[in-house]
Amino acid sequence: MTNEEENLFQENIRAVQDTMYVIGGKWKLPIILSIYKGNKRFNDIANSIPKITNRVLSKELKHLEDNFLIKRTLVNEYPVKIEYSVVDYTFSLHDIIRPMEVWGKKHKEKIRKEL
């Protein structure tokens, strides 16, 4: 491998690592999908995702907000409410999420057949 090819390879690895940092893990994409489907309040999001804890949800919401994938809005009513929403930038994940859905279904079917 030439030095230029090695540099390109390293750049590609860093890009994948950056992507995984932002959307990787067990909960981030399910949270985004939950909000996209209309769950705006913390408890609605929590109830829509099996087995997520409030502590994890709170941490992941903050991470997604820090990375500009969701927006946190304070609704000045009584009592005060906090709502979450996706932003236009979130839709850039479509090119990642859809193939993951397809692959996940195929993989699950393969595992079932092998068992």
KACOR-V333013 format. One record per pair of residues at least 6 apart in sequence whose ideal C-beta (glycine too) atoms are under 8 Angstrom apart, sorted by the first residue. I is the first residue (numbers start at 1). GAP is how many residues later the second one is. If there is no record, write none. Layout:
I&GAP / I&GAP
This chain:
1&8 / 19&77 / 22&6 / 22&45 / 22&47 / 23&6 / 23&9 / 23&46 / 23&70 / 23&73 / 25&35 / 27&22 / 27&25 / 27&29 / 27&30 / 27&33 / 28&32 / 28&35 / 28&36 / 29&64 / 29&68 / 29&71 / 30&19 / 30&22 / 31&14 / 31&18 / 31&21 / 31&26 / 31&29 / 31&30 / 31&33 / 31&39 / 32&32 / 32&37 / 32&38 / 32&54 / 32&58 / 32&61 / 33&64 / 34&10 / 34&11 / 34&14 / 34&15 / 35&10 / 35&35 / 35&49 / 35&50 / 35&51 / 36&50 / 36&54 / 37&11 / 39&6 / 39&8 / 39&9 / 40&43 / 40&44 / 40&45 / 41&40 / 41&41 / 41&42 / 41&43 / 42&12 / 42&15 / 42&16 / 42&19 / 42&40 / 42&42 / 45&12 / 45&16 / 45&39 / 46&6 / 46&8 / 46&11 / 49&8 / 61&9 / 61&11 / 61&23 / 64&6 / 65&6 / 65&7 / 65&19 / 68&19 / 68&21 / 69&17 / 69&18 / 69&20 / 69&21 / 69&24 / 70&14 / 70&15 / 70&16 / 70&17 / 70&20 / 71&13 / 71&14 / 71&15 / 71&16 / 72&10 / 72&11 / 72&12 / 73&9 / 73&10 / 73&11 / 73&12 / 74&6 / 74&7 / 74&8 / 75&6 / 75&7 / 75&8
